[in-house]
Amino acid sequence: MNNFLLFFSISGGEILVIIIVVYLVFGPKKLPELARKLGKVMNEFKRATNDIKREINKETTNFQRDLNIDLNDPLKTDTPKNKTEPTDSKSSSKK
């Protein structure tokens, strides 16, 4: 909450005025219901952003694994060495 206050530069007195205005507008009976709804909305928003972050991390990890890229050293690639099968001299020669 402290980061939220610093972001908008709202002092304690201004928050108190906002709380009083909200209390006067909605009343004591409606306030707990509004707070509950606000909490649910914030929780759902947080869950959605975490799901998006998780999907992005999953896909970038899969992409990194497919390309064998080391994100710490982007110029270095770990490509597997080409393994050539030994050619059979009998099968390559004509009969």
C-alpha positions in Angstrom: 0.0 0.0 0.0 2.9 2.3 0.7 4.1 2.1 -2.9 0.6 2.9 -4.0 0.6 6.1 -1.9 4.0 7.1 -3.2 2.9 6.6 -6.8 0.0 9.0 -6.5 1.5 11.3 -3.9 -1.5 11.1 -1.7 -1.0 12.1 2.0 -2.8 10.7 5.0 -5.1 13.6 5.3 -6.3 13.3 1.7 -6.9 9.6 2.2 -9.0 10.4 5.3 -11.1 12.9 3.3 -11.7 10.3 0.5 -12.7 7.7 3.1 -15.2 10.1 4.7 -16.7 11.1 1.4 -17.1 7.4 0.4 -18.7 6.7 3.8 -21.1 9.6 3.3 -22.1 8.7 -0.2 -22.6 5.0 0.2 -23.5 4.7 3.9 -22.4 2.2 6.5 -24.6 -0.6 5.2 -23.3 -0.5 1.6 -19.6 0.0 2.5 -18.7 -3.6 3.5 -20.4 -4.9 0.4 -18.4 -2.5 -1.8 -15.2 -3.4 0.0 -15.8 -7.1 -0.6 -16.5 -6.6 -4.3 -13.4 -4.4 -4.6 -11.3 -7.1 -2.9 -12.7 -9.8 -5.3 -12.0 -7.6 -8.4 -8.5 -6.9 -7.2 -7.9 -10.6 -6.5 -9.2 -11.6 -9.9 -7.1 -9.0 -11.6 -4.0 -10.2 -9.7 -4.8 -13.8 -10.7 -5.2 -12.9 -14.4 -1.9 -11.0 -14.5 -0.1 -13.9 -12.8 -1.6 -16.3 -15.4 -0.4 -14.1 -18.2 3.1 -13.9 -16.7 3.2 -17.7 -16.2 2.1 -18.3 -19.9 4.7 -15.8 -21.2 7.5 -17.4 -19.1 6.4 -20.9 -20.2 6.4 -20.0 -23.9 9.7 -18.2 -23.7 11.2 -21.2 -21.9 9.9 -23.5 -24.6 11.1 -21.2 -27.3 14.5 -20.9 -25.6 14.7 -24.7 -25.3 13.8 -25.2 -29.0 16.5 -22.8 -30.1 19.0 -23.9 -27.4 19.6 -20.2 -26.5 21.3 -19.2 -23.3 19.5 -16.0 -22.3 22.4 -14.9 -20.1 24.8 -15.0 -23.1 22.7 -14.3 -26.2 25.7 -14.6 -28.5 26.4 -18.1 -27.4 24.3 -20.9 -28.8 24.5 -24.5 -27.6 23.7 -26.4 -30.8 24.3 -30.1 -30.8 27.2 -31.3 -32.9 26.2 -32.9 -36.2 26.5 -36.6 -35.8 27.3 -38.2 -39.1 26.6 -41.9 -39.5 29.5 -43.9 -40.8 28.8 -44.7 -44.4 28.9 -48.3 -45.4 31.3 -48.8 -48.3 29.3 -51.8 -49.5 26.1 -49.9 -49.8 27.6 -46.8 -51.4 29.5 -48.6 -54.2 27.7 -49.8 -57.3 27.3 -53.5 -58.0 
